[in-house]
Amino acid sequence: MTTTQEHIDARARLWDQMRSIVDTAERERRELSGEEAAEYDRLEKDLDTRSNDIEASEQDAERRKRHADLATRFDQPPNGGGITPRSAGTGSEDDDPYGMAFRSFLRRGNSGLDIEERQVLMATGVDPELRAQAVGTGAAGGYLVPAPFRDELIRRMKAYGAVMDEAQVITTETGASLPWPTMDDTANVGALLAENTQMTEQDITLGTGTLDAFMYTSRLTRASYQLVQDAGFDVEDLVQSAHAERLGRIENQHFTSGTGTAQPQGIVTGAVSGVTAASGTLITADELITLQHSVDPAYRASPRAKFMLSDAALAAIRKLKDGQGQYLWNPSLQLGVASSLLGSPYVVNVDMAVPAVNVKSVLYGDFYAGYVVRIVKGIQTITFSERYADFLQVAWASYMRAGG
């Protein structure tokens, strides 16, 4: 099995080959030949594949650590709780009574639960930090997704959306409009004060933004009883994969370029233009440097400051050099260290616009300080066990409320 470091080393070799092709053409003062361009594209695809493998390996390591921490913390039974906790020794989610009951709910619906499973799903005497949202709404046919299930669902959502990875994410109990205070005191400075002179006043200007909550649904997913009853079929994985992709795609679209009217305001929509590309569609090295320095040093110096751009924009920028002939993009050569653009990390957002006239195609800043995602409670899944019974089918739908 290829290790993460081996993937990193292989990516570095691919990048050296790509640079060699571009450097040769530049030395000879010519454009890439058709053969060179084809070879460059092939190498770039391999490089992207390696980068995806590296990212997947790092995410998997993070997820394993998170679940190991969860198992350790859940090893002690909750005060006053009647539910046997999952054993930290086995680390198996099959030993988690809530998880097993939830899987039964997915397969058979609310009416198919036995008394013990129903009690587990409705139980409130559990660790409030780990299972605060594990209160059932059986009458409505839905239960909140259990912690291990929800962790996996969120992980897959992030694979399809970049904004939630970078923004500040808060969770609220209700979907009521949430005032978000803001302050801009950057135009005010202190003053010298002469002896026996009264101080002048200077008010602080406070503003308020509002975080609303919008309902998102995965839409229905149906399966036949035969498929569900197949011993080799993983219902949980079906629901996770399909619903996570659907929710993740629509939410990232809105968190990126939402209008703010009847949907979240996107991070691109609210961003102020730092520099406009002179050529309209092409981006130059100088323009990227200007963009970086259009952000106030208070944010530019943050360790969280980074670029956000589309994959098409990144592909074009990889070929750019600074005034000293150094490439702006540099792949990471060390495990745990991100690749960089002009010395800053970057994130590829599939919903960012491709460089074109009159579009914001590259962002730079501290996105955690600049954008807030609001999630209401968590993800709920409803099983429709009777609606399609005459077709011998069962259906599921997941939904969540979010804003930004």
N, C-alpha and C positions, 0 to 999 in steps of 0.2 A: 504494500500500500504506500502510495506517495505521500510523504510528509508535507506539512505546510511550508517548511523551509525549502524543501526541494522544489515546490511550486514557485517560490519566490526566486530561487536561483535560476530556474528555467525561464521565468519572465524576464529577468535581467539579461539573459543571453539573447532572447528574442528582441529586446529593446536595442541592444548593441547592433544587431543585424539591421534593424529598421533605421537606426541613425546612420549606419554605414551607407545605406542606399541613398538617403537624402544628402549626406555630406559629399558623396561622390558627384552627384548631379550639380551641387552648388559649386564645387571646385572647378568643374568643367563649364560652369555658367550656362546651364541648360535645364530644361524641364525633365521630369522623369520620363523615361521611355515607356512604351506600353508594357514591355516585359518587366521593367522595374516597378511600375505602378501595380501590376498584378501581384508581384512578389511581396511588395509592401503591404497590400491589402490582405494577403494570405497570412503574413506574419502578424499583422494587427489583429486578425480574428483569433489567432492562437494566443496572442497576448491577452486579449479580452477574456478568453476562456480560462487562462491561468489566473487572471485577476478575480474572476468569479469563483474559481475553486478556492483561492486564498480567502476570499470573503466568507464563503460558505463554511470553510474549516474554522475560521475564527468565530463565526456566529454559533457553530455547533459546540465549540469549546465553551463559549460563554453560556449557552443554554444548559450544557451539562453541569457547569459550576452552579448555575442558578437553581437547578433542580436538586443538586446535592445539598446546597444550603437549605432549600425548602425541606428536604427530607430530614436534615438534622434538626431544624427548628420545630418540625412537626412531630418529633420523637416523643415529646412530653405531652401527656393527655391534657386537654383544656380543663380549666377549673369548672366544676359543675357539669361538664359535658358527659353524655352517656354514650358517645361514639368512640369506638376504639380507634386510636390514631394509626396512620400508616407507619409501618416499621421502617426506621432509618437503615436497618441492617440490610434489608432486601432491596430497598430503593424502588420497589415495583409499584406502579400505579394500580395494579390489580388488587393490592392490599388496601387500597383507599376505599372505604365504604361509600363515600359520596360519589367518587368517580365511577364505581361499579353501578350504583343506583342510577346515575345519570346516563350511563350507557344503556341500561335497561329501558330508561325513559325514551332514548332515541330509537330504540328498536321497536318498542311495543306501545309507546305513548303513555299518557297519564292513567288511562283505564287499565293498562296492562301491568301496573306496578303492584307488588304485594304490599301488605301493611308495613312490613319492616322497611322496605325501600322507600315508601312514601314518608315514613317517619324520619328517615335519614335525610331526604331532600328538604323536608320542612323544618328540620332541626335548627335551632338558633344557638344552642349551647356549644359553640365551637370557637376556636381561636379567632378573635375579632380582627386581627391583622391579616390572617391568611384567608379567612372565610367570611369576612364581614358581609360579602355580597351573596352568600350562599342561602339566602332566604327564598323559599319557593313561592311561586304564584300559581299553584296548582289549578285553581278555579279557571284561570285564563289559559291553562294548557302549557305554560312555559316555566322553566327554571333557569336561574343564572348558571352560566357555564362554570364548572368547578375549576379550582386554581390551576392544576396541571394542564387541563384542557385549554383554559384561557391563555396560559403562557404560550402554548404552541400556536394558538390562533393568532395572537399578537405578533409572534415571531414571523409567521408567514405573511402577515399584513405588511410588515416592514420590508420584506423582500420585494414588495411591489410598490412601495411608497417611501420616498426619501424624507418628506417633511417631518413626519412623526419621529424619525430618528434624531433630528436636529433641534426641533422646537422644544419649548417648555410644555410638558403635558401635565394637566391637572385633572383630577377626577372629582366630580361632585355627586351628591346624593340625589339632587333634583335637577330638572331641566329648566328651572326659572332663569330668566335673563340675569346674567351675572355682571354687575358693574366692575370695570377694570380700571383702577385709577392710574393716571399718567402725570408726569411732571416734567417740564422743560424749563430749567433755570439757567441754561447755558449762556444766555445773553446778559446775565447779571454778574457783576463783579463787586468786590468789596471796595472800600474807599479809605483814604487817609482822613484822620480826624484831628483837627486842631484842638488845642487845650481850651477847655470851657466852651466848647461848641456842641450844639445839639446834633444828635445823629439824625440823618434823614431816613425815611422809610423806603423799603423796597419789598413789595409783596411777592410771594411765590405763586406762580400761575399753575393751577392744577387743572387737569382735564380728566375726562372719563370716557373710556371705550366700553363697549358692551359685548359680552360673549353670549351668544344665543346657542341653543341646542337644536339641531336638525335631525330628523329621523332618517336613518339609512337602513335599507333592507337588502338582504342577499337575494331576494326573490325565492320562489319555491324550488326545492330539489326533490324529485320523485324517484322512487325505486320500487320494483316489484317485490312482493313477499318472497318469491323464489330467490331473488338476489340477496335480500336481507337475511334469509334463513340459511344461505350457503355458509358453511362453517369456515370457509376461507376468506369470507368477505369482511372487510373492516369498515363498519358503518361510521365509526368515529372519524376515520381518516377521510372518508368521502365528504362528510360535513365540514371538516376542517379545511380541506383543500379547496373545495368549490366555494364555500362561503367566505373564507378568508381572502381569496383572490378577488371576489366580487366587491366586498366591502372595502378592501384595500385600494382597489383601483379607483372607485368613485370618490372615496374620501381624499386620496392624494391629488386627484384632479382638482377638487375644490380647494384643498389646502394650498395648492400651487397657484391656480389662476381663477379661483372663485370670484364672482362679481361682488359679493357682500349683500346682494339683494335676493332674499329667499334661499340663500346658500351662504356658506362661510366666505369671508373675504380672504382671498389667496395671498400668499406671501409675495408673489410677483405683482399682484394688483396693488398692494400697498407699498411697494418698494419705490424709492425715489431714484431717478436716473442719475448715475454718477458720471457717465461718459457715453456719448453717442458715436458709434463707429462711423468714420468718415466715408467708408466705402459702401455702407449700407448692409451688405451681407457678410463681408470678410471681416475678421477680427485680427488686429495687429498686436504685436507684443507690447508696444508703447501704450495702446489703449487698455490692455489688461492691467498694466502698471498704474495707469491713471485711475482706473476703476478701483484698484486696491487702495490707493491713497485718497480717494474721494470719501472714504469712510473715516470718521474721526478717530484719532489715535487711541482714544479711550476704549473703542471697540476693536480697532485694528490690532491692538496689542494683546487682545484677549486670546488665551490658548484655544478658545472655541471658534475663533474667526476662521472662515473657510470660504471657498467658492462653491456655488451650486450651478450646475449646467447640464445640458442634455448630452447624450452620448455622441451625437453628431458634432456638437460644439467641441467636445473633448478630442474627438478624432482629428479635427482641424487644428486645434491648439497644440497637439503633440508635435507638430512639425515646426512650430515657431521657436525662434531663438532670440536671446537678448542682444544688446549691443556688443557684448564680448563673445558672441558666438556660442553661448551656452543655451541648451534647450530649456524652455520654461517648465516642461514636465519632467519629473524625475521619478522613476519607479522605486518603491521601497526595496531595500536589500536586506532588511532585518525583520524578523517576526515581531509583530506588535507595533510596528512603525508604519504609518500610512504613507502612500505615495503622495507627492506634493506637486503643486503648481505655483511657481514663483515663491517657493518656500512655505506655502500654506497648504493645508489639507484641502481636499475637494470632495464633493459628493455628487454622484450622477443621479439626476431626477428625470425619470422617463417622461414626465409631463411638462418639462421645461420646453420652451419653443426652440426650434432649430434656428440658427442665425439667419435673419432676414431683415428687410427694411421695416422700421417702425415697430419692432418687437423687442422685449427685454429677454435676451437669450442667455445672459450670464449674471448671476448675483454674487455679491461678496459681502460678508459681514458676520456678526455674531448672531446666528439665527435663534439661539436659545434666549438671548436678550430681546430679540426683535419680534418673535412670533410665539403665540400661545395656542395650543390645542386643548380643547376642553372635551372631556369624555364624561358622559352621565352614567354612573354606576358601572356597567360592563356590558358584555354581549349576552343576549338572551336567545335561546333557541326554542322554537315551538314545534312540536310533533303533531301532524295531522293524521291521526290513526284511523279516523272514521270517514273523513271527507271523501277519500278515494277507495273506500273499502270494496265498493262494487266492482272496481277494476283490479282488486287484489293488489293494491299499491299503498304505500305509506309515503308521506311527504314531510319535509322539514323546511323551516325558514329561520334564519337568524336575523337579528336586528340590533341596532345600537343607535344611541343619540350622541351626536358630536358637533362641535363647532370650532371655529378658529378665527 
